[in-house]
Amino acid sequence: MKLTLAKDEIFTLTLVHSSYLDIIRTDALDVHPPLYYIIIKFVFSCLLFYKHTLLSEIIVGRLFSILCALLSFIYIRMISKMLGIKIAWIYQLILMILLPNVLGLFNYNVHQPMDLQPIINIRMYSLAALFLVMGFYYLIIFHQSKQVSKLTFSVILFELSAYSHYFTAMMAGLFLLCYFVWSLYKHDYDNGMKYFLSGIIYLILYIPWILYGIRKQIVHASQGFWISRHFLLQNFLEIAFFAILFIIPFYWMLKDPKIKEKSSLVILFMVNFLTVLLSSLMSIYSTPMLLLRYMYPSLLIYELICFSYFFYSYEYRSNKVSYKLLLIVFFIFIPLLSLKSIHYEVFNRIPVSYSLYNQFSAIKQHKNKSVNINNKNINFFTENVMYAVSNNKKVKSKYKVFKRLPYSYNYVWKRVYLYMNSRIN
């Protein structure tokens, strides 16, 4: 429940104060589809009808992401059971929390590892992952039972994931495409046609955003995007590292006669591989766009299933040298990375949040309708202004902060700060 906000979170908590139509219009100038903002605005309106302040928004926004992450875990656990991986739920939950890209160790900044972790960020990553995981779960059920209702439900969930994040739009489409290709490979033309029609429906339902939102986003991104080539390379290496790290237990799964639905495992791997490949090619030839946290939805399924199998296979693989070497990596190296993240959170974020809470309390207790905010730190200044505005107070400042705000060249961020600037004298 930290009070410090990443710049993207500031964008979220400002955008939700617009009307639903304005959310769609403004978000078309950003890089993500609008469904998350619409849902989180609806959640705020339902839960915060009595008192709507920045503090309450932060708490509810983070709890919403955590809830989505927990639901994703439940569905990945059900997928694991269908595959034949049987471990206690508490152990599997611990394995999920240990995954570095879940805690966010390498997200955004190696030296500030807790900036943008998916499961507590007030952003769309956790929600997009939930829709994708659920869609994959029902796609596996259709692959087993041939119930058209399961395929229909899967397409609906994939569509919701596509309207939550553009990377999950790519992943969801690749799931349908890979199952279609697999059906053709197996000469299962009846189900292949069903996958093909599902893919067509999936694309048709996404046309409104393609025509309205993506067109504007492409024009906007072509004018300059914040991901540098150096940062792109760093993220590519991090994604490759985690993919390769879990490739051995993945290979063991494919060779294990006890594991079921191996075709779905291969497809899961191909979706991750093709997503990285396509986004890397687009990043090289067009605009840099590949980030580790963008891969979170499909990479989470792949990593947690591989990690769970590694734990599950201890009884009959523990005597092998290769397993013992991986045991050191998985249960010493990875936990150390997680501890580094927790250490950063405790010793850096908590004191800052405590300081911000004291500032917020002073703003709330201020008797006048206007308050002076003269913090030279741009982020702290912004957070204090947002809290003052949420308490219907005017703000006075001797600093011309808005002339030197980050992303001020970007029209989207101008809209964000315009919301606050209109309430500043």
C-alpha positions in Angstrom: 0.0 0.0 0.0 2.9 2.3 -0.7 2.0 6.0 -1.4 4.7 6.7 -3.9 3.4 6.6 -7.4 5.2 5.8 -10.7 4.4 8.3 -13.5 2.2 5.7 -15.2 0.2 5.3 -12.0 -0.2 9.1 -11.9 -1.6 8.9 -15.4 -4.1 6.2 -14.3 -5.3 8.0 -11.2 -5.8 11.2 -13.1 -7.5 9.7 -16.2 -10.1 7.9 -14.1 -11.5 11.3 -13.1 -12.6 11.9 -16.7 -15.9 10.7 -18.2 -15.9 7.2 -19.8 -16.0 8.8 -23.2 -13.0 11.1 -22.4 -11.1 8.1 -21.0 -11.4 6.4 -24.5 -10.5 9.7 -26.3 -7.5 10.4 -24.2 -6.2 6.9 -23.9 -6.2 6.7 -27.7 -3.2 9.0 -27.5 -1.4 6.7 -25.1 -0.2 3.2 -26.0 -2.6 0.9 -24.2 -6.3 0.1 -24.8 -8.9 1.7 -22.4 -10.6 -1.3 -20.8 -8.6 -1.2 -17.5 -9.2 2.5 -17.0 -13.0 2.0 -17.6 -13.1 -0.9 -15.1 -11.0 0.8 -12.4 -13.2 3.9 -12.7 -16.3 1.7 -12.2 -14.6 0.0 -9.2 -13.8 3.4 -7.7 -17.4 4.6 -8.2 -18.8 1.5 -6.5 -16.4 1.3 -3.5 -15.5 5.0 -3.0 -18.9 6.6 -3.3 -18.7 7.9 0.4 -15.1 9.3 0.4 -13.0 9.7 -2.7 -9.5 10.7 -1.9 -6.1 9.9 -3.3 -5.3 7.6 -0.4 -8.5 5.6 -0.9 -7.8 5.4 -4.6 -4.3 4.1 -4.0 -5.5 1.4 -1.6 -8.4 0.2 -3.8 -6.3 0.4 -7.0 -3.5 -1.8 -5.5 -6.0 -4.2 -3.9 -7.7 -4.6 -7.3 -4.4 -5.6 -9.0 -3.6 -8.0 -6.1 -7.1 -9.6 -6.5 -6.5 -10.1 -10.2 -3.1 -11.6 -9.5 -4.6 -14.1 -7.0 -7.4 -15.1 -9.4 -4.7 -15.6 -12.1 -2.8 -17.9 -9.6 -6.0 -19.9 -9.1 -6.4 -20.5 -12.8 -2.8 -21.3 -13.4 -3.1 -23.8 -10.5 -6.1 -25.4 -12.3 -4.0 -25.6 -15.5 -1.2 -27.2 -13.6 -3.6 -29.9 -12.2 -4.9 -30.6 -15.8 -1.3 -31.1 -16.8 -0.7 -33.5 -14.0 1.4 -31.3 -11.7 0.2 -31.9 -8.2 1.7 -29.7 -5.4 0.2 -28.0 -2.4 -1.4 -24.6 -3.2 0.7 -22.8 -0.6 3.9 -24.0 -2.1 2.8 -23.0 -5.6 1.8 -19.6 -4.3 5.3 -19.1 -2.8 6.9 -20.2 -6.1 4.8 -17.5 -7.9 5.8 -14.8 -5.4 9.5 -15.8 -5.8 9.5 -15.2 -9.6 11.5 -12.1 -10.2 9.3 -10.6 -12.9 6.3 -11.0 -10.5 8.0 -9.0 -7.8 9.3 -6.7 -10.4 13.0 -6.9 -9.7 14.1 -6.1 -13.3 11.1 -3.9 -14.2 12.1 -0.5 -15.2 15.3 -0.1 -13.2 17.7 -2.7 -11.7 18.7 -0.3 -9.0 15.0 0.5 -8.1 13.5 -2.9 -8.4 10.1 -2.2 -6.9 9.0 0.7 -9.2 6.7 -1.2 -11.5 5.9 -4.7 -10.3 2.7 -6.0 -12.0 0.8 -7.4 -9.1 0.5 -4.2 -7.1 0.8 -1.6 -9.7 -2.2 0.6 -10.4 -2.0 -0.4 -14.1 -3.5 -2.9 -16.4 -0.8 -5.7 -16.3 -2.5 -7.8 -13.6 -5.9 -7.5 -15.2 -4.6 -8.4 -18.7 -2.8 -11.4 -17.3 -6.0 -12.6 -15.6 -8.0 -12.4 -18.8 -5.2 -14.2 -20.8 -4.8 -17.0 -18.2 -8.5 -17.6 -18.0 -8.7 -17.6 -21.8 -5.9 -20.2 -22.1 -7.6 -22.3 -19.4 -10.9 -22.6 -21.3 -9.0 -23.1 -24.5 -7.3 -26.2 -23.0 -10.7 -27.5 -21.8 -12.1 -27.1 -25.4 -9.0 -28.9 -26.7 -9.9 -31.8 -24.4 -13.7 -31.8 -24.5 -14.5 -30.1 -27.9 -17.3 -28.1 -26.2 -17.9 -25.1 -28.4 -19.2 -23.1 -25.4 -15.7 -23.3 -23.8 -14.1 -22.0 -27.1 -16.6 -19.1 -27.2 -15.9 -18.2 -23.6 -12.2 -18.3 -24.3 -12.5 -15.9 -27.3 -14.5 -13.5 -25.1 -11.8 -13.5 -22.4 -9.1 -13.1 -25.1 -11.0 -10.1 -26.5 -11.1 -8.6 -23.0 -7.4 -9.1 -22.6 -6.8 -7.5 -26.0 -8.7 -4.4 -24.9 -6.6 -4.3 -21.7 -3.1 -4.3 -23.2 -1.8 -4.4 -26.7 0.8 -7.1 -25.9 -1.9 -9.5 -24.6 -3.8 -8.7 -27.9 -0.8 -10.2 -29.7 -0.6 -13.2 -27.3 -4.3 -14.0 -27.4 -4.2 -14.0 -31.2 -1.2 -16.2 -31.3 -2.9 -18.7 -29.0 -5.7 -19.1 -31.5 -3.3 -19.2 -34.4 -1.1 -21.8 -32.8 -4.0 -24.1 -32.0 -5.3 -23.7 -35.5 -1.9 -24.7 -37.0 -1.6 -27.6 -34.5 -5.1 -28.9 -35.7 -4.0 -28.7 -39.3 -0.8 -30.6 -38.4 -2.8 -33.3 -36.7 -5.3 -33.4 -39.7 -8.1 -32.3 -37.3 -9.8 -30.1 -39.8 -13.1 -29.9 -38.0 -11.5 -28.2 -34.9 -9.1 -26.4 -37.1 -12.0 -24.6 -38.8 -13.4 -23.7 -35.3 -10.1 -22.2 -34.3 -10.0 -20.3 -37.7 -13.5 -18.9 -37.3 -12.7 -18.0 -33.7 -9.6 -16.1 -34.8 -11.7 -14.2 -37.4 -14.3 -13.3 -34.8 -11.5 -12.2 -32.5 -10.1 -9.9 -35.1 -13.5 -8.5 -36.1 -14.3 -7.6 -32.5 -11.0 -5.8 -32.2 -11.5 -3.7 -35.4 -13.2 -0.8 -33.5 -10.0 -0.2 -31.5 -7.8 -0.8 -34.5 -9.6 1.8 -36.5 -9.9 4.3 -33.7 -7.2 3.8 -31.1 -4.3 2.0 -32.7 -4.2 4.4 -35.7 -3.8 7.4 -33.3 -1.3 5.5 -31.2 0.9 4.7 -34.2 1.0 8.3 -35.2 1.8 9.3 -31.6 4.5 6.7 -31.1 6.2 7.7 -34.4 6.8 11.2 -33.0 9.0 9.6 -30.3 8.7 6.9 -27.7 10.3 6.8 -24.3 11.9 3.3 -24.7 15.5 3.7 -25.8 17.5 1.2 -27.8 19.7 0.5 -24.8 16.7 -0.1 -22.6 15.2 -2.4 -25.3 18.4 -4.5 -25.3 18.3 -4.8 -21.5 14.7 -6.0 -21.5 15.4 -8.4 -24.3 18.3 -10.0 -22.4 16.2 -10.2 -19.2 13.4 -11.9 -21.0 15.8 -14.3 -22.8 17.4 -15.1 -19.4 14.2 -16.1 -17.7 13.0 -18.1 -20.8 16.2 -20.0 -21.0 16.3 -20.5 -17.2 13.1 -22.5 -17.2 13.7 -24.3 -20.5 15.2 -27.4 -18.8 12.2 -28.2 -16.6 10.0 -27.4 -19.6 11.9 -30.0 -21.6 11.6 -32.5 -18.7 7.8 -31.9 -18.8 7.6 -32.8 -22.4 9.6 -36.0 -21.8 7.6 -37.0 -18.7 4.9 -39.6 -19.5 2.9 -38.5 -16.5 2.3 -35.0 -17.9 -0.8 -34.5 -20.0 -1.7 -31.9 -22.6 1.8 -31.6 -24.0 0.5 -29.9 -27.2 -0.8 -27.1 -25.0 2.6 -26.8 -23.4 4.3 -26.5 -26.8 1.8 -23.9 -27.9 2.4 -21.9 -24.6 6.1 -21.9 -25.4 5.5 -20.8 -29.0 3.2 -17.9 -27.9 6.0 -16.6 -25.7 8.6 -17.1 -28.4 6.6 -15.5 -31.2 5.6 -12.6 -29.0 9.2 -11.8 -28.2 10.3 -12.4 -31.8 7.6 -10.2 -33.4 7.9 -7.4 -30.9 11.7 -7.5 -31.2 11.4 -7.2 -35.0 9.0 -4.3 -34.7 11.3 -2.7 -32.2 14.3 -2.9 -34.5 12.6 -1.8 -37.7 10.1 0.7 -36.2 9.5 1.9 -32.6 11.2 0.2 -29.5 8.3 -1.5 -27.7 9.6 -4.6 -25.8 9.5 -4.5 -22.0 9.7 -7.3 -19.5 6.5 -6.3 -17.8 4.7 -6.3 -21.1 5.5 -10.0 -21.3 4.2 -10.7 -17.8 0.8 -12.3 -18.8 2.1 -15.2 -20.9 5.6 -15.4 -19.3 3.9 -15.8 -15.9 2.0 -18.9 -17.1 5.2 -20.4 -18.6 7.4 -19.6 -15.6 5.0 -20.8 -12.9 4.2 -24.0 -14.6 7.9 -24.8 -15.2 8.8 -23.8 -11.6 5.9 -25.9 -10.3 7.0 -28.9 -12.3 10.6 -28.5 -11.0 9.3 -28.6 -7.4 6.9 -31.5 -8.2 9.6 -33.6 -9.9 12.0 -33.5 -6.8 11.2 -37.0 -5.7 12.4 -38.8 -8.8 15.0 -36.3 -10.1 16.8 -35.2 -7.0 19.6 -37.7 -7.5 20.6 -36.3 -10.9 23.4 -33.8 -11.2 21.5 -31.5 -13.6 18.6 -31.2 -11.1 21.0 -30.4 -8.2 22.6 -27.6 -10.2 19.2 -26.1 -11.1 18.2 -26.5 -7.5 20.9 -24.0 -6.5 19.7 -21.6 -9.1 15.9 -21.9 -8.4 16.0 -22.0 -4.6 19.0 -19.9 -3.8 19.6 -17.4 -6.6 16.0 -16.6 -7.3 15.0 -16.2 -3.6 18.0 -13.8 -3.3 16.7 -11.7 -6.1 13.3 -11.6 -4.3 14.9 -10.7 -1.0 16.7 -7.8 -2.8 13.3 -6.5 -3.9 11.8 -6.8 -0.5 14.8 -5.1 1.1 14.4 -2.2 -1.3 10.7 -1.9 -0.5 11.2 -2.0 3.2 14.2 0.4 3.5 13.3 2.8 0.7 9.5 2.9 0.0 8.2 2.6 3.5 10.0 5.7 4.9 9.0 7.7 1.8 5.4 6.6 2.2 5.5 7.6 5.8 6.8 11.0 4.9 4.1 11.4 2.3 1.4 10.3 4.7 2.4 13.1 7.1 2.3 15.6 4.3 -1.2 14.3 3.2 -2.4 14.6 6.8 -1.2 18.2 7.0 -3.0 19.0 3.8 -6.2 17.4 5.0 -6.1 19.2 8.4 -5.4 22.6 6.8 -8.3 24.8 7.7 -8.1 27.1 4.6 -9.5 26.0 1.2 -6.1 26.7 -0.4 -2.7 25.2 0.6 0.9 26.1 -0.2 2.9 23.2 -1.7 6.5 24.1 -2.5 8.2 20.8 -2.6 11.0 20.9 -5.2 10.8 17.2 -5.8 8.5 16.9 -8.9 7.1 13.5 -7.9 6.4 14.6 -4.3 4.9 17.8 -5.5 2.6 16.0 -8.0 1.4 13.5 -5.3 0.7 16.3 -2.8 -1.2 18.3 -5.4 -3.2 15.2 -6.4 -4.1 14.6 -2.7 -5.1 18.3 -2.2 -7.3 18.3 -5.3 -9.0 15.1 -4.2 -9.9 17.0 -1.0 -11.3 19.9 -2.9 -8.5 22.3 -2.0 -6.9 24.9 -4.1 -3.1 24.8 -4.4 -0.6 27.7 -4.4 3.1 27.3 -5.3 6.0 29.6 -5.8 7.7 27.2 -8.1 6.9 27.0 -11.9 6.9 23.2 -11.6 4.7 22.5 -14.6 7.3 24.0 -16.9 9.8 21.3 -16.1 7.6 18.2 -15.6 8.8 15.0 -17.2 6.9 14.0 -20.4 5.6 17.6 -20.7 6.2 17.3 -24.5 3.7 14.5 -24.7 0.1 15.5 -25.3 -1.2 12.8 -23.0 0.9 14.0 -20.1 -0.2 17.6 -20.8 -3.8 16.3 -20.3 -2.8 14.6 -17.1 -1.3 17.7 -15.6 -4.0 19.9 -17.0 -6.4 18.2 -14.6 -4.2 19.4 -11.6 -3.0 22.6 -13.2 -6.6 23.9 -13.5 -6.8 23.8 -9.7 -3.6 25.6 -9.0 -3.3 29.3 -8.6 
